[in-house]
Every structure is written in C-alpha cells, then in structure tokens.
Amino acid sequence: MAANLVRFEDAQELIIDKLTSLGIFKTRSEAIRAGILELGKSYGVFKNARELEDELAVRKMSKISKELKTGKRKLLTEDEVKRKYALK
C-alpha cells in the first residue's frame, strides 16, 4: 500500500470537509479513495469491474511470486499445515 500526502486548498478542502461532516464518508481518506474510483469509471480506465479485479489479481500474484523467490514467503505442504495447526 502506498502512502501519499495530499494538500487541499479552497474548494477541494471545503468539499471534503462537507463530505465528512455530513457523514457521507467517515474519513477524508475514504472520500479520496471513492473519488479515485469514480475518476477511473468516468475516464474508462477499466472496461468493467471484472477487468479491474483481474488486474488486481495479477498484481497480487506477481507480488507473492517475488516474495517466494526472495525467501520472504514460504509455501507449506499439506502435512506441514496439519502439524502447524494440529489438524488431523
């Protein structure tokens, strides 16, 4: 997850304050995330939700693959899982 610093001025600050004070969004971060999703829809960044989900899955699989190759993540066999969690 990336962290970003966003500065609001004038109209943007007023709008985001209204969105949170009216309870439409609990936090500024939540409002920003929703806004980014709407921009993606408006500009047709992805054809549909399925395409977006596919891209997210590919990114997740790539990350896991890299972690396995670098030793940051380990795969367990079925027997190892059973022993680890005391399963029969």
C-alpha positions as CSV (number, residue, x, y, z in Angstrom):
1,M,0.0,0.0,0.0
2,A,1.4,3.4,-0.9
3,A,1.1,6.4,1.3
4,N,0.6,9.8,-0.3
5,L,0.5,13.3,1.1
6,V,-2.3,15.4,-0.4
7,R,-2.8,19.1,0.3
8,F,-6.2,20.6,-0.1
9,E,-7.0,24.2,-0.7
10,D,-10.1,26.3,-1.1
11,A,-12.9,24.4,-2.9
12,Q,-11.3,21.0,-2.5
13,E,-10.9,21.5,1.2
14,L,-14.4,22.8,1.6
15,I,-15.9,19.8,-0.3
16,I,-14.0,17.2,1.5
17,D,-14.9,18.8,4.9
18,K,-18.6,18.8,3.9
19,L,-18.5,15.2,2.8
20,T,-17.1,14.1,6.1
21,S,-19.1,16.4,8.3
22,L,-22.3,15.3,6.6
23,G,-21.3,11.7,7.3
24,I,-21.2,10.7,3.7
25,F,-17.7,9.5,4.3
26,K,-16.2,8.7,7.7
27,T,-12.7,10.0,6.8
28,R,-11.0,12.2,4.3
29,S,-9.1,9.1,3.1
30,E,-12.3,7.2,2.5
31,A,-13.6,10.1,0.4
32,I,-10.4,10.3,-1.6
33,R,-10.4,6.6,-2.4
34,A,-14.1,6.8,-3.5
35,G,-13.2,9.8,-5.7
36,I,-10.4,8.0,-7.4
37,L,-12.6,5.0,-8.1
38,E,-15.2,7.4,-9.7
39,L,-12.5,9.0,-11.8
40,G,-11.5,5.6,-13.0
41,K,-15.0,4.9,-14.1
42,S,-15.5,8.3,-15.7
43,Y,-12.4,8.0,-17.8
44,G,-12.9,4.4,-18.6
45,V,-9.6,3.3,-17.1
46,F,-11.0,-0.2,-16.9
47,K,-13.8,-1.6,-19.1
48,N,-15.6,-3.2,-16.2
49,A,-15.3,-4.4,-12.7
50,R,-14.0,-7.8,-13.9
51,E,-11.1,-6.2,-15.7
52,L,-10.2,-4.3,-12.6
53,E,-10.4,-7.4,-10.4
54,D,-8.2,-9.3,-13.0
55,E,-5.5,-6.6,-12.8
56,L,-5.5,-6.7,-9.0
57,A,-5.2,-10.5,-9.0
58,V,-2.3,-10.3,-11.4
59,R,-0.5,-7.7,-9.3
60,K,-1.1,-9.8,-6.1
61,M,0.2,-13.0,-7.8
62,S,3.3,-11.1,-9.0
63,K,4.0,-9.9,-5.5
64,I,3.6,-13.3,-4.0
65,S,5.8,-14.8,-6.7
66,K,8.6,-12.3,-5.9
67,E,8.3,-13.0,-2.2
68,L,8.6,-16.7,-2.8
69,K,11.7,-16.2,-5.0
70,T,13.4,-13.9,-2.4
71,G,12.5,-16.1,0.5
72,K,10.2,-13.6,2.2
73,R,7.3,-16.1,1.9
74,K,7.3,-19.8,2.3
75,L,4.9,-22.4,0.9
76,L,3.9,-25.2,3.3
77,T,2.9,-28.7,2.3
78,E,-0.4,-30.1,3.4
79,D,1.4,-32.2,6.1
80,E,3.2,-29.1,7.4
81,V,0.0,-27.2,7.7
82,K,-1.6,-30.1,9.6
83,R,1.3,-30.3,12.0
84,K,1.5,-26.5,12.5
85,Y,-2.2,-26.2,13.3
86,A,-2.6,-29.6,15.0
87,L,-5.1,-30.8,12.4
88,K,-5.9,-34.4,11.6
